[in-house]
Amino acid sequence: MSIRLPGMVQAKALLRRSLLPSAPTVNVPKGHFAVYVGDQAQKKRFIVPICYLTNPSFQDLLGLAEEEFGFNHPMGGLTIPCKEDQFLDLASRLSG
């Protein structure tokens, strides 16, 4: 198993820059972070483990988030531009 270090560094930078100081951290356990998934009309908040940051598939999603939103995330947290069912499918593959 190889780790794509440049992708991980970019993912950490994206996460660090996207979280505003005023962003709510309520109900986010240690070792996890919040992401918002969905379309413009309705976004849903998910709590995911930090270990997802090392996964190439999740890094690809973060790359899409960077392309679409840059480092300005309107929800105050990391926003991932994909459909909820696609995110749930990826999350289930990563957790299993």
N, C-alpha and C positions, 0 to 999 in steps of 0.2 A: 504494500500500500504506500503510495507516494503522497506527500503533502505539497500542495502548490503554495509555496511561501509568499510569492508576490500577491496572489489572490487573497491570502489570509491577511496580509498587511493592509490591502485595500479594504477588505471587509471590516477590519477593526477601525480603520480611519473613517469609513462610512458610518459605522455605528457610533463612534465617539462624536463625530461632528453632527450627527442627526439628532442626538438627544439634547434637548435644550435644558438649561438649568431648571426651568419651571415645569418640565414634563413630569407628570405624575408617576411616582414609582410605587404607588400603593399596590399591594398584592403581587409584587414581583419577587419571587424567592431568590435567594442568593444563588448565583450560577445560572441565572436565566435572564432573558430580556424580552421586552414587549415588541411586537411587530403589528402593523395594521395591514390587512389584506382585503382586497376587493376593488370594485370600480369606484368612479367618482361619486356616485349617488350614495353608496352604502359601503362602509368599511367595517371590518370586524377585528377586534383586538385578540391576538394570540400571545401566549407566553411560551417561549421556546428555550431549550437549554443552550448555553453558550457553545457546547461541543458541536452544534450544527455549523458553526463558523468554519470548521475544518473540512466540511463536506463540499466536494466540487459542485454538486447540483445546487446546493444552497448558495454557494458563492456565485453561481450563474444568476440566480434570482437577485442577489445583491447587486450584481452588475447591471441588470435590467433596471433596478431601482435607481441606481446612480444615473443611468442614461435618461430616464424619464423625469426624475425629480432633482437631480444634482444633489446638493447637500442641504437644500431647503425643503424640509418635510412639513407640509401644512398641518398635519395631525400632532406635531410636537414629538413624534417618535418615528422610528423607521417604518416607511410605507413601502410595501412590496406590490408591484403592479401585476397581479395575476388574479385569476378567479379563485374564489374560496375553495372550490372542490379540487382544483389543481394543487393548491397549497396543502390541503389536507392529505391528498394522495402522496405528495412528497414527504410530508411530516410522518405519515404512517410507514413509509419505506425507510426513513432515517431512524425511526424509533425501534423498528423490528429487526 
